[in-house]
Amino acid sequence: MWVRILLKLLKQNDMKTFKDLEFKEHPHHMMGIQARMDFDNGFGVSVVKSNYTYGGDRGLYELAVFKDGHIHYDNPIAKGDVVGYLRPEDVTDAMLLIQKFEKDNEIKNDSDFMYNWIREKSGK
């Protein structure tokens, strides 16, 4: 319940959401679409949908976390992988949380609620 309240507050602070993503044809000819977005804290996302991504064949999205332009697996969202089977609102939720990561500090993995929550929403 409190996660929904937190996300509602974050949405009010001019944070980037799924609606701000600009999708283009996937650059690696995966017959799909991709959007990349970097945030002020040095993190960013790649959001992809194709027949070769987790959930793409169902019209769902896959999200990868980036840090300083490189894929970043060691964070509470990804936990060593990309996150798939996401609806647009799930992508927004992940984006809001990523924008709150601290720029120069170690990401606190005691935030397992984010990992569990995203995994629960993605059906994994």
C-alpha positions in Angstrom: 0.0 0.0 0.0 2.7 2.5 1.0 4.6 1.8 -2.3 1.5 3.1 -4.2 1.5 6.2 -2.1 5.2 6.8 -2.7 4.7 6.3 -6.5 1.8 8.7 -6.5 4.0 11.4 -4.8 6.9 10.7 -7.3 4.6 11.2 -10.3 3.7 14.7 -9.0 7.4 15.9 -9.1 7.9 16.2 -12.9 9.4 12.8 -13.1 9.8 11.0 -16.5 7.2 8.3 -17.2 6.4 5.8 -20.0 4.5 8.6 -21.8 7.8 10.5 -22.2 9.6 7.6 -24.0 10.1 8.0 -27.7 10.1 4.6 -29.4 12.1 4.0 -32.6 12.7 0.9 -34.6 15.1 -1.4 -32.7 18.6 -0.7 -34.0 19.6 -4.4 -34.1 16.8 -5.4 -36.5 14.9 -7.3 -33.9 11.6 -6.4 -35.6 10.6 -4.4 -32.6 10.9 -1.0 -30.9 13.2 0.5 -28.4 13.3 3.7 -26.3 16.3 4.9 -24.3 16.2 7.6 -21.7 18.9 8.9 -19.3 18.1 10.5 -16.0 19.8 13.3 -14.1 21.2 10.9 -11.5 23.4 9.1 -14.1 21.0 6.1 -14.4 18.7 5.4 -17.4 16.5 2.8 -19.0 16.2 0.9 -22.2 12.7 -0.2 -22.9 12.2 -2.7 -25.7 9.3 -4.7 -27.2 9.8 -7.3 -29.9 9.0 -11.0 -30.5 12.5 -11.8 -28.9 12.0 -9.9 -25.6 10.5 -11.1 -22.4 6.7 -10.5 -22.9 7.1 -8.9 -26.3 5.0 -11.6 -28.0 2.2 -10.6 -25.6 2.5 -6.9 -26.3 4.5 -6.3 -23.1 7.8 -4.5 -22.5 11.2 -5.4 -21.3 13.3 -2.9 -19.3 17.1 -2.7 -18.7 18.7 -0.4 -16.2 21.7 1.7 -17.4 24.3 3.7 -15.4 26.5 6.2 -17.0 25.6 4.8 -20.4 26.3 1.2 -19.7 23.9 -1.7 -18.7 23.8 -2.0 -14.9 22.7 -5.2 -13.4 23.6 -4.6 -9.7 20.5 -2.7 -8.6 17.2 -3.4 -6.8 15.2 -3.3 -10.1 17.3 -5.6 -12.3 18.9 -7.9 -9.7 21.3 -9.3 -12.3 18.9 -9.4 -15.3 16.5 -7.3 -17.3 12.9 -7.1 -16.2 10.3 -8.3 -18.6 6.5 -8.8 -19.0 5.9 -5.2 -18.1 2.8 -3.2 -18.9 3.3 0.6 -19.6 2.2 1.4 -16.0 4.8 -1.1 -14.7 7.5 0.6 -16.8 6.5 4.0 -15.4 6.7 2.6 -11.8 10.2 1.2 -12.5 11.3 4.5 -14.1 10.1 6.5 -11.1 12.1 4.3 -8.7 15.2 4.4 -10.8 15.1 8.2 -10.9 15.3 8.1 -7.1 18.5 6.1 -7.1 21.3 8.2 -5.6 23.8 9.4 -8.2 27.2 8.8 -6.6 26.4 6.4 -3.7 26.2 2.7 -3.7 22.7 1.5 -4.4 21.3 0.1 -1.2 20.1 -3.4 -1.8 18.2 -3.3 1.4 15.5 -1.9 -0.9 14.4 -5.4 -1.8 10.8 -4.2 -1.7 11.4 -2.6 -5.1 12.8 -5.9 -6.6 10.0 -8.0 -5.2 7.4 -5.5 -6.2 8.6 -5.2 -9.8 9.1 -9.0 -10.1 5.6 -9.5 -8.8 4.1 -7.1 -11.3 6.1 -8.7 -14.2 4.8 -12.2 -13.3 8.3 -13.7 -12.6 
